[in-house]
Amino acid sequence: MNRQTQVSHQTIILNDLGMHARPAAKIAQMAMNATKNIWLSDGNTQVDAASIIDILTLCAKKGARIQLQAESSQDTAILEQIKAFFDNGFGELTP
């Protein structure tokens, strides 16, 4: 599989629960609006960000480093939106 990445960001999972179904569903919903594929990778496994099941297979816990990749520079705004969602602890961080 030859996937050409045009835009890439790295982030860390900040919330205590790690990656679970609710944030996976929100990420997939955002990724489905992309013109081309968006990928998430934990360094070992790369998954389709538009698939809730694929995202959950990463079993990413708090502190896990995640690489976000978009195949098209047209999807930069969506990739940045997904990164902001990660950086905000999926909206689950307590003040």
N, C-alpha and C positions, 0 to 999 in steps of 0.2 A: 504494500500500500504506500503510495507516494503522496503524501499530504504536504502541500506547500503552505507554510505559515507566512502571513503578511504582517500580522500584529501580534505581539506577545506581552503579557504582564505576569508578574509573580505576586502571590499573596499568601497569607497564612490564615488558617482557621483560628479564630479568636474565641468563639463561644464554647462554653463548657461541654455542651452536648455533641460537639463535632457536627459532621454532615449527617443530617437525618432527613426524613421525608419532606417536611414542610419547606426548608430551604432548597432542597433538590427540585421540588416542584416549581418554585419561583425561578430558579436558575434556568430550568428547562423551558419555562414559559418565555423568559427573556431571549434565550438562544433561538427559539423557534422563529423569532422575528428577523433573524439574520438572513442576508442574501446567500451566504455560503455557510459551511460548517464552522462551528465553534467547538473547541476541544478543551478538556480539562485533563491534567496529568499530575500524578503524584511522584513522578520520576521513574516509576516502574510501569505504570499502566496509563494508557491514554484512552479517554472515553468521550463519547459524543455528548456535549453539554445540553442537547435538546432531548435527551432521554433520561427520565427520572431513574429508571432501573440502572442504566449505565453509571450515572453519577453515584448512586448508592453502592455500587460494587467497589468503589474506591475505599470504602470503610474509613474515611478520613476522620481522624480525631483532632481534638484541640491541639494546636501547635504544628499540624501537618502543613507542609509547604505545597502549594498548588500552583501549577503553571497554567495560565489561561492563554489560549491561542485562537486567533481568527484567521481563516483562509483568505479573507478579503479585507482590504483596507477600508472598504465601504462600511464594514461592521465595527469600526473602531469605537463608535459611541455605545454600541451594545456591549462590547467587551469592557469598556470603562464602567458601564452601569453594573455589570456583573461583578467587576472588581470592587466597586464601591459597596455592593451588597456584602461581599466577603469582609471588607475592611470595617464594615459597620456591625460585624458579628451577627449577620443575618437579622438584625433588628432585635436580637435577644440579649444584648449585654445590659446588665443592670447598672444604673448610675452610681 
